[in-house]
Amino acid sequence: MQILRRIGEGGYGLVFQVFNIQNPIQMAAMKTEPIGMLSDDQILKMEVHVLKKLDKSQHACKIYAAGKDENFYFLIMTLLSKSLSDLRKHCPNQRFTLSTSVKLCMQCLEGIEDLHNVGFIHRDVKPSNFAMGRKPSVIRTVFMLDFGLARQYCIMDDEGNMKLREPRKTAPFRGTIRYCSLNVHRRDEQGRHDDL
């Protein structure tokens, strides 16, 4: 893969548009995170783990490669178009129509349901963490992004049944102040309802 340009950055790393050297038409997104930046180096690892669980969801990116070199962890995945936050800013009065809002909301909820069905909560649901597909076949499909703050809310027991984890007495703040639920502000354990 060859880096074409930087397309974003977050609190934990950078995102680049890359292309396949053997097939320059094949574009992808590459997220990077410096090794040793955080005490656990868990953000990108969690993202890879969750995306692998979501491999059958139409609302999740596909992983092309993941690993590390001497300085960075990296994740190469589906390249998407603009986020819902960016798209809204280009609408008249910076608002989607009611019809568009309902259609987008239905797909966002399907993506959240897919995540919950594999045992995880997102903990940072907001318009900038949903984006439209880029390829013609998925141009009207909403994809959910940024699973680095996700948390497993249930685990598999010995019989293969999903079992809720015991809630913590207090939980650290995870999410974005503007969009998070009251439970997050109170430092209560988050559940599926907090993603809604």
Secondary structure as UniProt FT lines:
FT   STRAND          2..9
FT   STRAND          14..19
FT   TURN            24..25
FT   STRAND          27..34
FT   TURN            35..36
FT   HELIX           43..53
FT   TURN            54..56
FT   TURN            58..59
FT   STRAND          63..68
FT   STRAND          72..77
FT   HELIX           84..89
FT   HELIX           92..94
FT   HELIX           98..117
FT   TURN            118..119
FT   STRAND          120..121
FT   HELIX           127..129
FT   STRAND          130..132
FT   HELIX           136..138
FT   TURN            139..140
FT   STRAND          142..144
FT   TURN            148..149
FT   STRAND          151..152
FT   STRAND          154..156
FT   TURN            158..159
FT   STRAND          162..164
FT   TURN            177..179
FT   HELIX           182..185
FT   TURN            186..187
FT   HELIX           192..195
//
